[in-house]
Every structure is written in C-alpha cells, then in structure tokens.
Amino acid sequence: MTRVIKVGGRPQSDPALIKALAAAHFANAPQDELVVIHGGGDEVSTLQKLYGVVAEFKGGRRVTSQTDIDIIRMALSGSANKRLVSALVSEGVPAIGLSGEDGGLLVATPLDFEQFGFVGVPAVVNRELLARLLQNGMPVISPVSRCSDETLGQTLNVNGDDAAAAIAVALKATDLLFVSDVEGVLKDGVPVSMLSPEDAQQLIDDGTAQGGMSAKLQAALKALEGGVERVRISDIAAIEQLDRGTVLTRVGSVCA
C-alpha cells in the first residue's frame, strides 16, 4: 500500500505528529510506502512579517512575489523541512528531506502570474526519483517547485495540497490524507463522514468550504480524477486510524 500524507503548518507544532508518522512508518514496513508532504503557511507569514512583507491570499493561495520565493524557501525547504526530518530520524525513521526543486522532483506551471505572481500548479512529478527514495526511507517533501517557464525564473510556490495530490497520482496511492487541525470537513459545524466528488464541489461552490479547506477539496478532486482510490481530510489521529475523517471516493457517497 502506498500512502501520501500532507501535513499542514499548525499540526506540525503538535508533539503527537512525529509519533504518529513514526508509528505509521513502522506498522507495515517495508511492504508499505509512505511519503510526507508538508506546508508551513504560518511560518512563512511570520517570516514575511519580519521582512516587512504583508501576506496576501486569494482563494486559499498565497500571492507570491520574487522576494517571497526566497522567504518561502527559507521557511519551507529550510527550517520546516529539516525540523520534521530531524524529529523523525530521532524516532528511528530513515527520513529524507528534500524540496520539489531537488532533482526536478516537481515541475510546475504558472497558475496566473498577473493574479498570483510566482505561484504554480504541479505539471510533472519525477516518479523515478521518488521510487528510489522510497527504497531507502521516508521522503519528506517541501512543495517549492521548479518552474516550467524559466523566462519567469526557476522557482514557483506550489500549494502543499496540490503537490500532495500530484504525488499521490504519480505513485498511484491507495490513500491520500490531508492532515489539518480539524477532525474533518465541517458542514453546519459537524464533521462530514463521506463526500462524493459532487458533494465536495457543492461545498466549494456554495461557500461552505472556504480558504484552506476549499483548496484541500479542490486538490482532493484532482487526486480522485487522477486515479487515487480515496482521499481523507482529518487530524493527526487519522494517520494511524485509517477510518477516521472525511472520506472522499470516486463512487457514490452522499453528504452525511
């Protein structure tokens, strides 16, 4: 079984995260494969503030200038990535930290330069590199990616949810989990147990899912379209509890 886990910025501050990832790694090793992609939006915003930059978001995506690229590299590919790797190695996990830029792991195309600046969406995943890394440990990936159009520069800021979806599709993952700070997708304040693609799109369209949750649902839909068997949105406990959270599949569930 191949599992892809995307960890948002806030869950990274919870000591339970590393224990849960280590337990998942050792549960069925070496048969199962586990890839971790991480965000770190709050850390990026904090660093932007130190540089006198005001963070700006549109539709859950960070508007990114060329100056922001260096800040995002420092926050995500630097401190956040190495902090996670160090903590996992301390638990005995052979974690391997890298970004989408390393080895051309992720190549992205600009989303809408006029509206978002240096923001991209994944276009190519270096599956062969990932396969080699999985033979030797747990890849821990920052979503900062190479730009497909070098006339704009070499680097694009890619949403971690989008990167996780693209990697899950490339690996034909059995399970893609978005780890957030909530138990699942909320509707009327209550976690939803299952969503069909139609249900998810409705929550996006009617504004029930906004900001980061909207971005997660959009990424989940792309993963399902690409062949991923199921996608879950939940909290840290869902890393070990495989039936926990809001489950999205390609076939016939209803919003409940």
N, C-alpha and C positions, 0 to 999 in steps of 0.2 A: 504494500500500500504506500502510495506517495501522498504526503500531506504538506500543504503550504500554509504557513501561519503568518499573518500580518499583524504586527503589534503596534498599536497607536502610541503616541507620546506619553499620555498620562499613565497607562498601565505599566510603563517601564519603571516608574518610581515605586511600584509595589514589590516588596521582597518576595511575594508568592510567585511572581512571574518566572524567575530563574529556576526555582524548584520545580515548577510545573513543566517548563520546557525540558529540563533535565530528565524528569520522570517520563515524559513522552518519548524522548530520545532513546532511553534505555528499555522502555516497555517491550518492544519487539525488535530490538536491534539484533543483527544487522539487516534483517529482512525488510523492515520498513524504512522509507526515506523521508526525511524531514528538512524542509527549507524554511528559514525565517526571514521575513522582510520587515523592516521597521520604519516608522515615521519618527517624529520628534518636533512637531509643529510648535509647541510651547517653547522648546529650547531655541528654535530658530527665531521666534518672536522676541524672546529675551535678548538674544544676541543682536538682533536688528535694533532693538531699543538702545543698547549700549553704543551702537554705531550711529545713533541719531536717525534711524530709519523707522517710519511708521508702517506697520504691517497692513496690507490691504488684501481683502479676499473677495472673490466673485464666484458664487455658486459652489462654495466649499473649496475653491482652489486659490492658492496664494499667487497674487500678481508678483512677478519676479523681474527685477532689473539686473543688469550685469553685475552691479555691486552685490546684490542679493545672492547671486550664484556663489561668490566666494564665502559669504556668510553661511549659506546652506551647506556647502561642502564642509566647512569647519564644524557645524553643529551636527550634521547627519553622518557624513562619511568619516568625520573625525571623532568627536567626543562620544556621541550616542552609540556609534557602531563599536568602537573599541571598549566602551564600558560594558556593553552587553557581552561581547566576546570574552573579555576578562572574567566576568562573573560566571559565564558558562564553563570556561576552562577550569575555574576553581571548583566547579561541581563535577569535574571529570569528563565533561563533554568536549570532544575534539572540534570546537567551533572554529570556523574560518571566516574572518571578516573581510568584506570587500564591498565595493560600490558597483553600480551599473556601468561606470566608466572603465573599471578594471577588466582587461581582456576583451573589451567590447561586449560585455555581458548583456547590456541593454542599450539598444539604439532607439531613439525616439524622434518623432516628427513634431515640429512646432504645432501647438494647438490653435492659437490665434494670436499672432505676435502683437497686433495693434491693441487687443483687449487684455491679454495676459502677460505679454513680454516673453521672457525666456522660460516658457512652460511647454512641456511636451507630453505626448502620449506614446506609449511603447509601440514600436513597429516591428522590431526584431529582437528575439531572445537567443543568446548563444547557448543552445541546449547542450552541445557537446562539452562546453566548459563546465556547465552545471553538473553534468553526469560524472565528469572526472572528479569534481569537488565532492560529490556525494559518496564516491568510493572511499573517501578519506576523512569524512567528518560531516558536520552540520554547517552549511553555508548560512551566514548571517549578512543580509544584503541591505545596504543603503540604496534608495531608489534614484539617486542622482545619476543621470544617464548621458551618453554621448548623443550629440545632435546629428541628425541625418543630413542637415544642410549646413555645411561648415562656413557658408557665407555669413551666417548669423553668429558663429562661434562654435566652440567644440562641445559645449555642455548645456543641458536643459534640466530644469527642475521638474521631476515627474512625481505626481501624487503616489504615495505608497500603496494605496488601494489599487490603482491602475497597474502599478508594477507587479503587485502580487497576483492580480488576475491574469496578466500576460504570462507570468512564470508558471502559474498553475495550468494554463492552457498548453504551454510548451512541454510541460512534464506529464501531461495527461493525468493530472492529480485526481485522486479519489475524493479528497476533502480539502476545501479552501476555507479557512477560518479567519475572520476579521475580529481581532481581539480589541474590544473597546472598554469603556468604563461603565457600560450598562449591560444588563442581562440579555437583552435582545432588542429588536426593533419595537418601538412603543407605538401603540395606537390607543388613543383615549387614556393614556397613562399606564396601559397594561402591556406587558411583553406579548408579542405575537409568536405563536409556536411554529407556524408554517406559512410560507408565501409561495405562490406560483409567480412566474415572470409577469403575468398580467396584474396580479396583486401588487407586486413591487412597483411596477410602472405607475399604477394608480396612486400609490402613496407619494411617489415623486411628483406626479402631475398635480395632485390636489394640495400639495404643500405640507402634508402630514410629515413627510421626511424632508428635512432641510439641512443645509450646510454639510457637515461631515457625514451625517447619516445618508443624505441624498447621494453623496459621492460614493459611499460604500455600496449602496443599492445599484447604482449605475455600473460600478465595477463588477458586482456580483452578476448582473445580467450579461455583461460581456464574457465573463468566465463560463456561464452556462451555455451561451451561444457557441463558445469555442470548444465545448465538449466536456467540461468539468462536471463530474457526477452530481455533486451537491456543494452548496456554499452555506456557511453558517456565520451569523453575527452574534457575538456574545461577549462574555467577560473572561477573565483569566481561568476560572474554574472549567470552562469549556475546553481547555487544552487537554485535560485528562478525561472529562466527561463528554464522550462523543455524541451523546443525545441531547446536549444542553444548547439552548439558544434558539434563535430564529433560524429555521432551515429553509433554504430555497432550493428547489429542484426544477427540472425542466418539465415534469409531468404533474398534472392535475392536483395541486393542493389549492386550498381556498384560505382566504384571510380569516384566521380564527385564533 
